[in-house]
Amino acid sequence: MTHNILNFEEINQEFINWFCSNGGTISSKIAFKDYSSENAGRGVVAIDNIQPFEVLFNIPHSIVLSEKTSSLKDLIAISEFERLREINSWFPLILCMMYESQKENSLWRPYFNILPREFDTPMFWNEGDLAELEGTGVIDKIGKADAEKQFNEHLLPIIQSNSSIFDLKMHNLELFHCMGSLVMANAFQDKIPKKKIKENEDKEDEEDEEDEKDDVTMMPMADMLNHKTGFNNARLYCDKGLLEMIAIKEIKKDEQIYNTYGELCSADLLRKYGFVDEDNVHDIVELNGQFVVDTISIDEDTKDRKIEMLLEDDLLDDIFVLDTTYEISPELIITAKIMRMDKVQFNKLQKSKKFPDPKMNLDIKQPLIQLFEKRLAMYKTSIKVRK
Ligand SMILES: C[S@@+](CC[C@H](N)C(=O)[O-])C[C@H]1O[C@@H](n2cnc3c(N)ncnc32)[C@H](O)[C@@H]1O
């Protein structure tokens, strides 16, 4: 990601002045830090020891950027926003950001100045670099062509028919990709939990959520925090309408302050945020269901009937997942056992409707090893090469 690194400190100060003059507060124990040497852009660091539950900053609702706060809402019919939302829940916010980012006297000018303008996500990679992702399944999920089609069909007509608000020279596809990438990497979409952590810090599922908050929004300052799997030490909470970033554990001086972007596998981290974590307990390998049955099946005559039966009983998934517990799911074991049956065995099963038990046995061990080796061979590079 690229920022206007030349005047890093000035941009920070301008942003902090703006944030505080609009009612935000920032603890004197934190500061911005340039993590570009780690390829992580700007982040937030503790400049003093911080105790659990300390408030790191709070964000006034008036500077949360959304279709409800952007001045575009006064210039465009609400029905346009509703129509856009039906196509894609991010589009109203993306359009507002396209507008506010180019507006001379936008309330959010210092905020846009601190946000990156170039991104490391695969959306912006060239073909040679994308080829490195072969086998990961990321390439199919980038969706660049689809996003461009949707821009042309749904956003461009609004831009073109409102020439007093928009200028096609700046409100173009490039700006759409830039704002879309910011929404993907920075926006908050999930409901913000209510602060109950002091009494019940471990009981996440008992936390209420702030009811009114499920729009897609940009939260200045909250999105300055980086993520590192397993190192989350701060979280955003909502307490009586107040948005507060709170330390969820002790943070020592000089440690980076990390929010969590979720329990994401490497493919999702890369696709949405443009980075991966070396050690990621949430990492997975996806095995396409069709690939599994095609590889394991031993009898063409009964193959389709077997697939039909597995689908009916929700045993055959579109995607089987292998995770870092290295356990093979009961569904995959049963699918493998059925696909390895000969005609006689399968006919018997169809009559009895008695499915094989989901335990590993010698009949399927070797076919599964071969399946995993075939899946592994789909990756163009190996971990050894990467390191
Ligand atoms: C919500 S923003 C965080 C602030 C951002 N670093 C900045 O400079 O504006 C999310 C982006 O930060 C970067 N980022 C976050 N955590 C990272 C990490 N552990 N390693 C590399 N980049 C990271 C990625 O570019 C990601 O898309």
The ligand as an SDF file (V2000), in Angstrom:
LIG
                    3D

 27 29  0  0  0  0  0  0  0  0999 V2000
   -7.7830   -0.9730    8.2590 C   0  0  0  0  0  0  0  0  0  0  0  0
   -6.3320   -0.6010    7.3800 S   0  0  0  0  0  0  0  0  0  0  0  0
   -5.1400   -0.4030    8.6470 C   0  0  0  0  0  0  0  0  0  0  0  0
   -4.3220    0.8600    8.4700 C   0  0  0  0  0  0  0  0  0  0  0  0
   -3.3520    0.8040    7.3230 C   0  0  0  0  0  0  0  0  0  0  0  0
   -2.1310    0.1100    7.7100 N   0  0  0  0  0  0  0  0  0  0  0  0
   -3.0190    2.1800    6.7690 C   0  0  0  0  0  0  0  0  0  0  0  0
   -1.8410    2.4490    6.5240 O   0  0  0  0  0  0  0  0  0  0  0  0
   -3.9300    2.9610    6.5310 O   0  0  0  0  0  0  0  0  0  0  0  0
   -6.0490   -2.1840    6.6690 C   0  0  0  0  0  0  0  0  0  0  0  0
   -4.8180   -2.2870    5.8150 C   0  0  0  0  0  0  0  0  0  0  0  0
   -3.6430   -2.2370    6.6020 O   0  0  0  0  0  0  0  0  0  0  0  0
   -2.6460   -3.1270    6.1040 C   0  0  0  0  0  0  0  0  0  0  0  0
   -2.3470   -4.1110    7.1300 N   0  0  0  0  0  0  0  0  0  0  0  0
   -3.0460   -4.3860    8.2440 C   0  0  0  0  0  0  0  0  0  0  0  0
   -2.4400   -5.3270    8.9890 N   0  0  0  0  0  0  0  0  0  0  0  0
   -1.3360   -5.7000    8.3010 C   0  0  0  0  0  0  0  0  0  0  0  0
   -0.2970   -6.6520    8.5120 C   0  0  0  0  0  0  0  0  0  0  0  0
   -0.2630   -7.4350    9.5970 N   0  0  0  0  0  0  0  0  0  0  0  0
    0.6740   -6.7620    7.5930 N   0  0  0  0  0  0  0  0  0  0  0  0
    0.6740   -5.9950    6.4710 C   0  0  0  0  0  0  0  0  0  0  0  0
   -0.2800   -5.0760    6.2140 N   0  0  0  0  0  0  0  0  0  0  0  0
   -1.2680   -4.9240    7.1030 C   0  0  0  0  0  0  0  0  0  0  0  0
   -3.2240   -3.7700    4.8610 C   0  0  0  0  0  0  0  0  0  0  0  0
   -2.8040   -3.0400    3.7520 O   0  0  0  0  0  0  0  0  0  0  0  0
   -4.7200   -3.5890    5.0790 C   0  0  0  0  0  0  0  0  0  0  0  0
   -5.4270   -3.5760    3.8590 O   0  0  0  0  0  0  0  0  0  0  0  0
  1  2  1  0
  2  3  1  0
  2 10  1  0
  3  4  1  0
  4  5  1  0
  5  6  1  0
  5  7  1  0
  7  8  2  0
  7  9  1  0
 10 11  1  0
 11 12  1  0
 11 26  1  0
 12 13  1  0
 13 14  1  0
 13 24  1  0
 14 15  1  0
 14 23  1  0
 15 16  2  0
 16 17  1  0
 17 18  1  0
 17 23  2  0
 18 19  1  0
 18 20  2  0
 20 21  1  0
 21 22  2  0
 22 23  1  0
 24 25  1  0
 24 26  1  0
 26 27  1  0
M  CHG  2   2   1   9  -1
M  END
$$$$
